[in-house]
């Protein structure tokens, strides 16, 4: 196990009715910027509960944050916060809204070009505090310090990380997920699944606790994924989905571990170029990457196959079967694992992603930093 540092300052309030905690946990004199997406919070009950909990606090709303939060949209939220001297952000939605809130929180007090925040190209000296009210479990953004932002004009989808944008508070109420469309539920399950495997499925590093944390999250997602689709108001299933998605990217699974993240790097470019949902790209790339890297990932693929899927046999047999089981699960969750399922030509997609990776200087990917854009091109061609 490698050396590591770990600190997570986010307070989590989990369970039905916990939005009411905003009343006690936000400063009484907070001037609030309420950020949300397309308006689903006004249909699922979150909005009315938030407004009630905020009471007499000053509150200005900003809606319309996209599923891949766009830089230009977020700059308008920054301008509103500055104009109205707002000093606290409540982000109500899924990972995209919360990611957007992190950028806004960092950009409001920032002096200089806010685009440099993306990619960690400028220091951050402060950020507005954030409370996250989660309505779509997927990314774990409600209790980590990472965000991914899209700039459509330049075809960039890039991340930044900074401890200053950890949400101070995260409210996780599983009942807020009851009205989610099946597509978003399936996306959330697959997103959390791949977050876990990116930190776990590399090569053995004797991080036994972290391995079993990962395997427990994966088994939970496999168990409750289909149930959440079949029974949207099953509280226990939705609660376990919400917590599994949170823990997948809470920070503990990857401690002391080699990590991959090549699937995400390729996936971000597919989303930017072709407009696929983030999780759809992950379902396409991950099995293809595992097959391409079968030899170097053999030991962990076999471990994964035995512990998570209950497979038996020699390593090679189990590793291949584990990939097949994963593909079948993604498909069951409504996410096909082939580019052709989304009417995309594999050669065109592969060429476009390779060019984007070169442009973004992502030329050494994977746990060994030995995956080139040409390798990524080859991986995507096999995902035809």
Secondary structure as GFF3:
##gff-version 3
##sequence-region A 1 384
A	DSSP	beta_strand	11	14	.	.	.	ID=ss1
A	DSSP	three_ten_helix	18	21	.	.	.	ID=ss2
A	DSSP	alpha_helix	22	25	.	.	.	ID=ss3
A	DSSP	beta_strand	31	36	.	.	.	ID=ss4
A	DSSP	three_ten_helix	40	42	.	.	.	ID=ss5
A	DSSP	alpha_helix	46	54	.	.	.	ID=ss6
A	DSSP	beta_strand	58	62	.	.	.	ID=ss7
A	DSSP	alpha_helix	71	83	.	.	.	ID=ss8
A	DSSP	beta_strand	88	93	.	.	.	ID=ss9
A	DSSP	alpha_helix	95	108	.	.	.	ID=ss10
A	DSSP	three_ten_helix	114	117	.	.	.	ID=ss11
A	DSSP	beta_strand	129	134	.	.	.	ID=ss12
A	DSSP	three_ten_helix	141	143	.	.	.	ID=ss13
A	DSSP	beta_strand	146	151	.	.	.	ID=ss14
A	DSSP	three_ten_helix	152	154	.	.	.	ID=ss15
A	DSSP	beta_strand	156	161	.	.	.	ID=ss16
A	DSSP	three_ten_helix	163	165	.	.	.	ID=ss17
A	DSSP	beta_strand	169	172	.	.	.	ID=ss18
A	DSSP	three_ten_helix	174	177	.	.	.	ID=ss19
A	DSSP	alpha_helix	182	200	.	.	.	ID=ss20
A	DSSP	alpha_helix	208	230	.	.	.	ID=ss21
A	DSSP	alpha_helix	235	248	.	.	.	ID=ss22
A	DSSP	alpha_helix	262	274	.	.	.	ID=ss23
A	DSSP	alpha_helix	278	292	.	.	.	ID=ss24
A	DSSP	alpha_helix	298	309	.	.	.	ID=ss25
A	DSSP	alpha_helix	315	332	.	.	.	ID=ss26
A	DSSP	three_ten_helix	339	342	.	.	.	ID=ss27
A	DSSP	alpha_helix	346	359	.	.	.	ID=ss28
A	DSSP	alpha_helix	373	382	.	.	.	ID=ss29
###
